[in-house]
Amino acid sequence: MRFHNAVITGACGGFGQALARELIASGAQVALVGMNRAALDAQVALAPERCIAYTPDVSDDHAMATMGRDWIVRKGVPDLVIANAGVAGGFDTAQPDDLRVMRRMLEINLLGVATSFSPFLPAMKEVARPAALVGVASIAGWRGMPGNGAYCASKAGLIAYLQSLRAELRPTPITVHTVSPGYLRTALTAGNRFAMPGLLEPGEAARRLLAGVGKGTEHIVLPRRIGWLSRALNLLPEKLHDRILLGQPRKPRAGEPGSTDIPGLK
């Protein structure tokens, strides 16, 4: 399936930019949603007649609804919506300040997917033509990891949400796709202090995602071998699995050296 009208959130980051480049190169009209205007404008410049940049906070349902209405009026109903916006960071329940990190991470990583789909789903149902909703989850959503509870919880919740939405839309021509990347070479992984097996370049990951969605694959793991490794580890007894993970360095918490920025963190 070739996509003609696409919406991408998180279009400022490495993976989002790679997805945008692939879709723009294919001739699609692309709505680029993110919070870094300069990065979005650089993408729009690749095909200004086919692209529009938007800068709402994905956790703001009113702002996202306004964006959706504007895009539909100007460019039509999308046949592809990729909810890619996400943030990551270490988390420690014993640190009261980290509760704000968890709240913000859930707002962006979980609620932000629903606010990305909601503005378009009624119109997509009405036109009743093949279309795809894509949620970018993570291998981290398959099992909780020490020091990463907020991120793992947000992605596990996202996987369950996408399962529910997929079941709801079975009677329609709209498909729902869960993408579980392992490690991509982006700003979100730049500060990681642990081994990242199967590290994938964002351009290659973008091509694999779009190919998988185009073929109708509902569960996409990037790369596949990291999924096999994760499943193999999950076969171990829980205490042994935990012991292995406890021996690994933890992801930096907000404010620590190597941590990534979390927009809107109060």
N, C-alpha and C positions, 0 to 999 in steps of 0.2 A: 504494500500500500504506500503510495506517495502522498505526502502531506502538502497542502496548499496554503493553509492558514493556521499558524501556530502561536501559542502564548507560552512564554518561558519565564518563570520566576527565578530569582537568584541568578539573573543573567549577568551579574557583575563578576562573579567568581570564575575560577578556572574552568570548572565543568560546565557552568552555564554559558560561558563565552564559547566554549568548544561546541556545545549544542547549537547555539545561535549561528555560528559560522557554517556548520554543516547544513542547517536549514536554509540560511540565506543563499548559500551556494547552490542549493537545489532549486531555487526560484520561488520559495515560499514567501508569503507575507508573514512577518514576525513581530509580535508584541514583546518588547524587552522590558521586563519588570525587575527593578532592583533599587538600591539606595545610593549608588555611586553614579551620579549624573555623568561625570566625565567618561567613565568606563562604558556606560550605555551609549553615549553620543558617538564614541569611537566605533561601536558596532553599527549604529544607525547609518554612519557614513559609508558603510559597505554597500548599502542599497537604500538610500533615503526615500525613494518612492514606494518602498515596500515595508519599511520598518518604522515603528513609533516607540519611543522610550517613555516609560512611566516610573514614577518613584514613590509609590505608596508603601507603607509598612504592611507587610502581609498579614500581620495580626489584627489590623484595623479593617473590619468587615465592611464598614461604610466606604472607606477609601478604595477598597478592592472592588466593591460593587460599582462605584463611579468609574473606575478604570475599565471594568468589563463593558459597561454600557457604551462608553466612548469608543472602544475598539470595535464593537459590533456595529455601531452606527457608521464608523469610518471605513472599516475593512471587511465586515461580515462576521458570520458565525465561525468560530475555529473548528477545525477537525482534529486538532491536537492541542492539549493543554499539559504542559510539563511543570509540575509543582516541585521545583528543585531547590528553592530557598531553604537554607539550613545553617545552623551554627553548632559549634562543638566546643567542649571544654571540660576539664576535670571537675569533679564534684565531691564534696565531703560533707555528709550529713551532720557531723559534729561541729561544723563551722556555720553559725547562724547566717553569716553574710552570703553563703552559698545557696540559701533558699531562693534568693532573688534570681540567681543564675538558673536554677531549675525552672522557676516560673517563666522566665523569658525564653528558655529553650523549648518549653512545651508550647508557648505561644507561637513561636516561629516554626518549629519542626513538625508540630502536630496540628494545631489550630490553623496554621498558615496554609496547610494543604487544603483543608475544607474551604477556607476563604478564597483559595485560588480556583477551585472547581465551581463553587456556588454561583458566581456571576454568569457562568456560561452554560451550566447544565440545563436550565429550562429551555433556552433557545436551541441547544443541541438536540434535545428530545423533540422539540417542535419540528425541526427540519428533517428529523428521522433519517439521517444518512450516516454511513460509517464514520466513526470518530473515536479518538482514544484519549483517556485520562491517565496520566502517568504520575505516580508518586515516587520520589526518590527517597527510599528508606536507607537501610544499611545492614550489613552483616551483624553490626553491634546490636541490632534489634532482635537477634535470634537468641541471645543469652546475655544476662547482665555481667558486667566486668567490674572488678574492684576499681574504685576511684573514678568511675565513668557512669554512675547511676543515672544522672539526669539525661545524658545523651541516649543511653541504652533504653531508658523508659520511654523517651519521646519517639524513638524509632520503633520500638515494640508496639506502642500504641498506634503508630501510623500503619504498621503492617495489619493490625486487627481492623482498623478503620477501612483500609482498602479492601480487605476481605468482605466486610459488610457491604460496601458500596458496589463491589463486583457482583455480589449476589442480587442486590436490588436492581441492577441494570441488565441482568441476563435477558429479560424479554425485549430489550432494545438493541439497536445496532452499535451502541456505545460500549467499548471495551475498557477495562480497568487493568492497569499494569503496575506491578510492584517491582521496583528496581532496588536490588541490594548490592551496592558496591562494597568491595573490601577497602583497599587503600588506593586512593588516587593521588597523584602528585599535584596537590593544590595547597592553598594557604591553610586549609583546615588541618592538614597533616604535617605541615612544615615544622611545627614545634614538637612533634612526637619524639619521645626519647626511647622508644622501643622498636624492635624489629617489625618491619612491615612487609611480610611475604606477599608476592604477587602484585607489587606496586605497579599501577597502571597509569600511563599518560592520559590526560583528560581527552585529548583528541581521539585516541583509540577507543576510550570508554564511550564517548559520544557516538561514534560510528556503530559500535556494538549495540548500544541502547536503541538507536533509531532503527537499525536493522531488525532487532528483536521485536520491537513494537510493530513495525511494518509487517512482520510475519504473523502477528497475533500472539506472540509468546506472552503469557500472563505473569510469569515470574522470571525475572532476568537477574542473574548474578554476574558481577563484574570484578575480576575474571572468574570463570567457572571453578578453577582449581581452588580458589580461596573458599568457595562454598563447600567443596569436598573436604577441605582441611577442617573447617569449622564443624561440619557434621561429624567428622571422625572424633574430634575433641569432645563433642557433646555426648558421645557414647561412653566416655569414661565415667567412673563414679564421681559424684559431685564433689566430694572432699578432695579427691585427687585433682580434678579439674581446677578447683579453687586454689589448691596449693601451687599449681603450675602458673596460674594467672597472678597470684600474689607475689611471685618471684620476678614479675616484669615491672619495669619503670611505669609510672602512671602519667597520664596526660596532664599537662600543666593546668592548674586552676586559673580562673580569671585574675589578672594582675600579676601572675608569676611569669618569669622569663620564658619565652616561647609560646605563651598563650595567644590565642586568636581573639580578635575583636568580636564582641557580641553587641550589635547595634541595638540601641534602645534600652540597654541595661541601666537600671536605676539603683 
